[in-house]
Structure formats: structure tokens, C-alpha cells
Amino acid sequence: MPSAQAPAARGSVLKAEHLTKQVQSPEGLLTIVHDVSLDIAPGESVAVVGPSGAGKSTLLALLAGLDLPSEGRVLLEGRDLTRLDEDGRALVRAQRVGFVFQSFHLIPSLTALENVMLPLELAGHARAREAALETLRQVGLKERARHYPRQLSGGEQQRVALARAFVTQPAVLFADEPTGNLDAATGARIGQLLFEMNAHSRTTLVLVTHDPELASRCGRMVHMEAGELR
């Protein structure tokens, strides 16, 4: 059973301090995330679970620097994301963060290989093609490298997305419902591949999921309800 507690004395790769996110709505000020603190150690895998509308995806966006909190701060490898402008946060994400989303987010006009190469090219990687091909091989898609997303099944598209996420060797991988758009059998295979690649790369994993089987494979599980960690 995953523990609810962070490992002691290992330092932090990702730390949230009293995060609150509020937005204006027709009914007034709406609190989506309320006073959330979380400390994640290097190499740890953490599942964020809870009902729909609990604020899980918003919390993930705050932790990844995709959004800014109304209050509190996020430290990624000791760097305060809330003190950086959008360009600064984008640079940190490009260099230190990987993403896997429910809806794949592949660029339709690029081949599988070009989708995986893209983050490396943006970072000025000298051997982007070789690294991307090797990562596609790891997800079993080297022979499909020249195919476009529309020519791939949903499971294959998510394999490309996994390759793109891991190819930069991120410090933290954020996965938001990575099996949510897949049938049960395909989702199980993608989940297995996600954890195999994560173990191989020793990346810190933060996973939002409704899938109890996927969540149970993480080292720690935190439950979110009504914007708060319970």
C-alpha cells in the first residue's frame, strides 16, 4: 500500500508551500486549490487521486509552473517558480520538466520522430535525431518513426507522447490521466511502460489519475477533495 508520507531526509526536488488558487466566476471568487503543501523527494512517485472537480489538474498545473498560484509558492530543485516570469518558467519546464496528458498533445503536422525531437531541438541538443530514435525504440515505435499522429492508434500516440516526455531526461515528469483516453487493455500497457521508463530514468513522477490500479503503483498516494489534500 502506498504511503501517504514523504520519505525523510532525502531533500526535495519539488516542494509546494501553502498553495491557493482562486478565480473569478459568475458566483464570485472561487477557490480551486486551498492551502496545499506537498514535499516530493528525488525519484519518488506520487499519485494525486480524488473525485472529478477536486482541483487535481489545477494543482498539477501549479506544480509544473504552467499556472501561478494566488498565494503560496512552488520550488523546483530549489528554484522558486512563482518568482519567475512566463519566459523564465517556460525555460525551466523545457529543461527540467516532462509532461504526458490524457489527450496526447502531439503536433499533427510532425511525424512521430519530429514530435519527439522537438523538445531537444528547442533546447539546442546536438544529437536530437539519434536521441529521439533511441527513445522511440524504447517505447517500441522505432519502425513507426515516419508516421504522422493520424496514422497511429491512440495507444501508439501515447507511446510517442511518453517518448517525448522522457527524451529530455526531466527531473520531474507530470502525467495527467495518461490512460484516460485509452481502452482498459491499452491503458494497462501504457501504464506498465510509463513505470518501466520512469524506473529506468529514475525520474520523479507526479501522476493524476482516476485509475486505482495505476495509482497503487506509485510509492505514495495523496487524496484531494474540494481543493484540499486530505
C-alpha positions in Angstrom: 0.0 0.0 0.0 1.5 3.4 -0.9 2.5 5.6 2.0 0.9 9.0 2.5 4.1 10.3 3.9 7.2 11.7 2.1 10.4 9.8 2.7 12.5 11.5 5.4 15.9 13.2 5.0 16.2 12.9 1.2 15.8 16.5 0.3 13.2 17.9 -2.1 13.1 18.0 -5.9 9.6 19.6 -5.8 8.0 21.5 -2.9 4.7 23.3 -2.7 4.2 25.7 0.2 0.6 26.8 1.1 -0.7 26.9 -2.5 -4.0 28.6 -3.0 -5.6 29.2 -6.4 -8.7 31.4 -6.7 -10.5 32.6 -9.9 -13.4 34.9 -10.5 -16.7 33.2 -11.5 -20.2 34.5 -12.1 -21.0 33.4 -8.5 -18.0 35.3 -7.1 -14.5 34.3 -6.1 -14.0 30.5 -6.5 -11.2 28.7 -4.6 -10.0 25.7 -6.7 -6.9 24.8 -4.6 -6.8 25.8 -0.9 -3.6 25.9 1.2 -1.9 22.8 -0.2 1.6 21.9 0.9 3.5 19.0 -0.6 7.1 17.8 -0.4 8.4 15.4 -3.0 11.8 13.7 -2.9 14.0 12.9 -5.9 13.0 9.7 -7.6 9.7 9.5 -5.7 6.4 8.6 -7.4 3.3 10.3 -6.1 -0.3 9.7 -7.2 -2.8 12.5 -6.7 -6.3 11.0 -6.6 -9.8 12.2 -5.8 -13.2 12.9 -7.4 -13.7 15.0 -10.6 -13.6 18.7 -9.8 -11.4 18.3 -6.7 -8.7 20.5 -8.2 -6.1 17.8 -9.1 -5.3 19.1 -12.6 -5.1 22.7 -11.3 -2.7 21.5 -8.7 -0.6 19.8 -11.3 -0.5 22.9 -13.4 0.7 25.0 -10.4 3.4 22.4 -9.5 4.6 22.4 -13.1 4.7 26.2 -13.4 2.0 26.2 -16.1 -0.1 28.4 -13.9 0.6 30.7 -10.9 -1.0 30.4 -7.5 -2.9 33.2 -5.9 -0.9 32.5 -2.7 2.0 30.3 -1.8 5.0 29.2 -3.8 6.5 26.2 -5.7 10.1 25.2 -5.5 11.5 23.0 -8.3 15.1 21.9 -7.5 15.2 24.8 -5.1 14.1 27.4 -7.7 11.0 29.4 -6.8 8.8 29.2 -9.9 6.5 31.9 -8.6 9.2 34.5 -8.8 9.9 33.8 -12.5 8.2 35.5 -15.4 6.5 33.3 -18.1 9.7 33.1 -20.2 11.6 32.0 -17.1 9.1 29.3 -16.2 9.0 28.1 -19.8 12.8 27.7 -19.8 12.7 25.7 -16.6 9.9 23.5 -18.0 11.8 22.9 -21.2 15.0 22.0 -19.3 13.7 20.1 -16.3 10.1 19.0 -16.7 8.3 16.4 -18.9 4.5 16.2 -19.5 2.1 13.4 -20.5 -1.5 14.4 -20.9 -4.8 12.5 -21.5 -5.2 13.9 -25.0 -1.6 13.2 -26.2 -1.0 16.8 -27.5 1.1 15.7 -30.4 1.6 18.1 -33.3 -0.4 16.7 -36.2 1.9 18.1 -38.9 5.0 16.4 -37.5 6.0 12.8 -37.7 6.4 10.7 -34.5 10.2 11.2 -34.8 9.8 15.0 -35.3 7.4 15.2 -32.3 10.0 13.5 -30.0 12.9 15.6 -31.5 11.1 18.9 -30.9 11.9 19.5 -27.2 15.5 18.5 -27.9 15.8 20.9 -30.8 14.3 23.7 -28.8 16.9 23.0 -26.1 19.7 23.1 -28.8 20.6 19.4 -28.4 23.3 18.4 -30.8 22.2 14.8 -31.4 18.4 15.3 -31.3 17.6 12.8 -34.0 19.7 10.0 -32.6 18.3 10.5 -29.1 14.7 10.7 -30.3 15.1 7.5 -32.4 16.6 5.7 -29.4 13.7 6.8 -27.2 11.1 5.7 -29.8 12.9 2.3 -29.8 12.4 2.1 -26.1 8.6 2.6 -26.5 8.5 0.0 -29.3 7.9 2.5 -32.1 11.1 2.9 -34.0 9.6 1.4 -37.1 6.7 4.0 -36.9 9.1 7.0 -36.7 8.0 8.4 -40.0 4.3 8.1 -39.3 2.1 11.1 -38.5 -0.2 11.1 -35.5 -3.3 10.5 -37.6 -1.6 7.2 -38.9 -1.2 5.9 -35.3 -3.6 4.3 -32.9 -4.4 6.0 -29.6 -2.0 3.8 -27.7 0.7 4.4 -30.2 0.2 8.2 -30.0 0.5 8.0 -26.2 3.7 6.0 -26.6 5.1 8.8 -28.7 4.0 11.3 -26.0 5.9 9.2 -23.4 9.0 9.2 -25.6 8.7 13.0 -26.0 8.3 13.4 -22.2 11.3 11.2 -21.3 13.7 12.1 -24.1 14.9 15.3 -22.3 15.7 13.3 -19.1 13.5 15.6 -17.0 13.9 16.0 -13.2 10.1 15.7 -12.8 7.5 14.0 -15.1 3.9 15.2 -14.7 1.3 12.8 -16.0 -2.4 13.9 -16.1 -4.7 11.0 -16.6 -2.3 9.4 -19.1 -4.6 6.4 -19.7 -7.8 8.3 -19.6 -8.5 8.2 -23.4 -7.5 4.6 -23.8 -9.4 1.3 -23.5 -8.6 -0.9 -20.5 -6.1 -3.2 -22.2 -4.2 -0.4 -24.0 -4.2 1.7 -20.8 -2.7 -1.1 -18.8 0.1 -1.5 -21.4 0.8 2.3 -21.3 0.8 2.3 -17.5 3.3 -0.5 -17.5 5.5 1.3 -20.0 5.3 4.6 -18.0 6.5 2.9 -14.8 9.2 0.9 -16.6 10.6 4.1 -18.3 10.3 6.0 -15.0 12.2 3.4 -13.1 14.9 3.2 -15.8 15.4 7.0 -15.9 14.9 7.5 -12.1 12.7 10.5 -12.8 10.4 11.9 -10.1 6.8 11.1 -11.1 3.7 13.1 -10.2 0.6 11.3 -11.5 -3.0 12.5 -11.5 -5.3 9.6 -12.2 -8.8 8.1 -11.5 -7.3 4.6 -12.1 -6.8 2.9 -8.7 -4.5 0.3 -10.3 -2.3 2.9 -11.7 -2.3 5.0 -8.5 -1.4 1.9 -6.4 1.9 1.5 -8.4 3.1 4.8 -7.0 5.2 4.9 -3.8 2.8 7.5 -2.2 -0.8 8.4 -2.7 -2.3 11.8 -1.7 -6.1 12.3 -1.8 -7.5 15.6 -3.0 -11.1 16.8 -2.3 -12.7 20.2 -2.6 -9.3 21.8 -3.4 -7.6 20.4 -0.3 -5.3 17.4 0.4 -6.9 15.1 2.9 
